[in-house]
Amino acid sequence: MMSVVNFHKFPNSDELSSNLSREICKILSQKIAEKGKATLVVSGGNTPKKLFKKLSFCDIEWDKVIISLCDERWVDNKYDDSNENLVKTYLLKNYASKARFIGMYQQKSTIEDAKISYEKIIRDELLPFDIVILGMGIDGHTASLFPNNENFEEAFGLKSSDLTLVVKKNGINFHRLGLTRAAILSSNHIFLHFEGEEKLQVYKSAIKNDNFNIYPISSILNQKLKDIEVYFT
């Protein structure tokens, strides 16, 4: 049996962000009540900025929430290309300023060494993820799972022991460190958030295609482990 993909369409990004932020905060509060803490893993890019602003005003026990990233460009976190910079600018404000943030980028460390140390952090402090919020590029990539991935089994294999993936090629501007498919699918709740007609057409193609190296997002949409909540406008 395949997982269920629930598609939620909204008339504009304001309504989407309001509804998705309420759902996320409800889950975080439930997890805090159950186990005393909650973990939220988010994506970068322009799309989640409005969502992050909405989330920052949710009045929950943010001091019991750990926030981390689906992936990171290997660039100093003071620059705009840094996903850590994005989260600190738009999410770690207002009520959410009390949350604990764990970034992927480590100054004075190689990306390979950071992969090792970050995987230890994941196992010791973040697993099981309570919520992962994914984005999607117009090429069908999500997190740092890109088309034509040279490390296919490491990136997509569910039996792989790797939780993170180093990406240095595939035509990208920066080296990246990102979660593997196995790590993403370990989350209790998975949301896919994208906007615009162009990405909708990519989504429609990907959900019909099980070739992960053409549309990496299809590796999340077409699997048997977890239901996916899609938020679109």
N, C-alpha and C positions, 0 to 999 in steps of 0.2 A: 504494500500500500504506500502510495506517495504521500508526502506531507501535504498539508492544506496551505494554500496561498490565499490569504484574504486581502482583497483589493479595496482600499478606501479612497474615494475620489472626493476632492474638495473644490469649491469654486475659486478659491484664492489661497495664497500662502499664509495669510493671517489666520484663516479658519483652520487650515491644516496645522499650523504651529500651535494654535490654542488647543486643538483636540489631541494632538500627539503629546504635547507637554503634560496635559492632564493625565493621560494614560501612563506615561513614564513615571510621573510623580506618584501615582496610585500604586504602581508596582514597587517602586522604591520604598514607599511607606510600609507596604505589606511585608517586604523582605526585612526591613528594619525591625518590625514587630516580631517576626518569626525568629530571627537569628542575631539581632543587635547591630547589623550593618548591612550595606548593600553596595554592589559594584555596578558602575555604568561605564560602558566603553563606547566612545563616539568617533565619528569620522570628521575629516576636515573638508576644505573647499568652501565655496560661497553659499551653497544651498542651506547648510544648517545654521547660518548666522541668526536668522529670525527665530528659529526654534531655540537656540541657545539663550537668546534674550528672554524668551517666554519662560524657559525653565528656570532662569535665575531668579524669577519672582515667585516661584512655587514655595510656599511656606511649609517646608518639611524639615526633618532633622538632618540637614546637610552635613553636620559634623560627624555623622555616622555613615557617610557615603564616600566611597573611593571612586574617582574618575580617572580613566585612562583612555588610550587611543587604539583605534584599529590599525593605524599605520602612521609613519612619520617620514618626512623627507629629511635626509641627513644634512641639515643646515642648522646653524646656530639659532636658538629659540628666540632671539631678538628680532629676527627677520620675518617679513610678512609671509614668506613661503612656509614657515614653520606651523604645523598643526598645533603644537603646544602654545605658540603665540596666539593663535586663533581662539583656543579654548580659554586662555587666561583673559583675553580681551572681551569676549562675548558671553562666556558662561560663568566663569568664576567671579561673579559680581553679585551685589544685592544679597539675598538670602543664601545663594549658592557659594558665596565667598568663603563659607565655613567648610566646604567640602575639601577633602584631601585629594591632591592631584599627583599622579605618578606618570611622568613622561618617559618616552622611549629614548630621546636624544641624550647623549652623555658627552659633555665636553672632555677633551683630552683622552678620548677613547676611540678605538676603531669601531666600525659598525659591527664587525665580527665579534669583538669582545663584548660589545653592548648587547648583542643577540643572546649571548650566554647569560649575562647577568640579568637581563630583563626576563628571560624565561624562568629564572629562579624566582624573581619577584611575582610573576604570574602564578606559579605553583604555590608559593608561600602565602600570598596575600590577596590574589584576585579570583582564583577559581573557587567555586564555579561562578562564571560571569552571570549576573542577574539579567542585564540588558546589554545588547549590542545594537547600535544604530549604524546601519550601513548606508553608504551613498552609492552612486553608479555613474560612471563616465559615459560619454557618447560612444566609446569603443567597447562598452560592455564590461569594463573593469570594475572591481569593487575592492576596497582596501588597497593592498598592493598585489592583488591577484590580477595580472595583466594577460592579454592575449599572447599566444605564442611563447608561453613561459618555458624557459629552458630547464627549469628545475620542477618539472611537472609533478612528479610523485611527492616531492617535498611540499609543494604548494597545495595540491589537491587531494593527496592520498589520505584516507581516513585512518589508516593503520600507522601512519607516520608518527613518531614520537616528538617531532618538531612542533612547537607552538608558534614559532615565528619564522619569517622568511626574509633573507637579504636579497634585494633586487638591484642589480647594477646595470642592466642593459635594457632591452625592449624600447629603446628610443626615448626614455624618460630623461628629464633635465637633471634630476638628483638621484643619488643612491637612496634607497628606501629600506626601512625595516617595517614589516607588517605581520599581522596575524595570518596563520595558515587557515585553510578551510576547516581543518579539524578543530582548531581553536575556536573559530567563529561558531561552529555548530555545537560546541559544548555549552553555549549560552542557554539560559532558561527561556529567554525571550529575545527574538530577533526581529528588528524593524528595518525595512528598506524604505528610504525617503528619497524621492527624486521629483523633479519638476520640469515641465516643458514638453511640448509635442515631440521634439526630436528624441528625447530620452524615452518617451512613451513608445515610440516605434521600435527602439532598441529593446526595451522590455518585452514587447510583444514577440519579437523575433527570438529573444533569449529563452523565453519560457517554453518555446516550441523546439528548442535545440539543446541536445545534451552533449554537444562538443564543447567542453570547458575551455579549450584553447582558442575557440572563436569568440565565445561570450562567457567570460569567467563568472559573471553573475548567475549564469544558468546552473553553476555548481551549487549555489545556495537555493535557487528556486526549485531545482529538480533533484530532490533527495528524499530520503525516507525517515529522517531522524527528527526534524523539528518543523513546526508550522512557522510560516513567515507572514508578518503583517506588513502590507505595502501601503504607504501613504503617498498620494500623488495629487498634484494640482497642475 
